[in-house]
Amino acid sequence: MEQLRNCITNQINIDKESLESIVSSFEVKTIKKGDFFLKSGRICRKMGFIKSGYLRMYDIADGKEITFWVGSKGKFITSLSSFIFETENFWNIQAVTNCEILVISKEKHFALCKQQPKWLEFDNLLLAHSFALLEKSMFSQLHTTAQQRFENLLKEEPALFNHVPLQHIASMLGIAPESLSRLRKNLIKPIS
C-alpha cells in the first residue's frame, strides 16, 4: 500500500488520517498473466492501481487486436467512461505479466468522493491526467512520425520493451511489428 500512499501524497497535500481512510478502501488482488481485469461489453465496476506488472487495454477491430495503452507500476487503470457512466465497456484489460493490483470498487470510490474531499481532489487530478494522456496520444498519432513515437516511448517507459511483447508495443505506436523491429535495429548503430 506504500506505493499508493506515495502516489497520492505526491499529487496532493493530505493528512495521515484521510490518507489511511482512502488507502483502506482498496483491496489487494493478484492477476495472472493472460487473465483479465475487465472484458469488453461489460460494465466496469472497479478501478485498479498497479502495484506490479503490466496490463494492456485493447480492442479487436477487423479481427486484429489493437492495443490502446499499456499500464505499468504506479499507474491507475479502468474503463473510465464505463466506470463513471455505467455504460458498456469498450476495452479488454488483460495482464501481460503477473500483476498485483490494488482495487477499489465503484461503490467505495464514490462513497470516498462524498466523505473525503481529498479523495475527490485526487480523483479530479486522475481524470485530468487521463484526458491529457488521451490528448497527447491523439496529437502524437497525427503529428509525429513512427520514429518519434518510438523514441518518446523508449525514453518515457524503457522497461516496457523488456516486459511487453513487441506486437503490443507496435500496435500502441500505430505501426506494424516489422516496422518496430526496424526502428529498434536502427537505434543500435554499428560502431565504425
Secondary structure, DSSP 8 states (H G I E B T S, - for coil): -HHHHHHHHTTS---HHHHHHHHTT-EEEEE-TT-EEE-TTSB--EEEEEEES-EEEEEEETTEEEEEEEE-TT-EE--HHHHHH--B---EEEESS-EEEEEEEHHHHHHHHHH-HHHHHHHHHHHHHHHHHHHHHHHHHHHS-HHHHHHHHHHH-TTHHHHS-HHHHHHHHTS-HHHHHHHHHHHS----
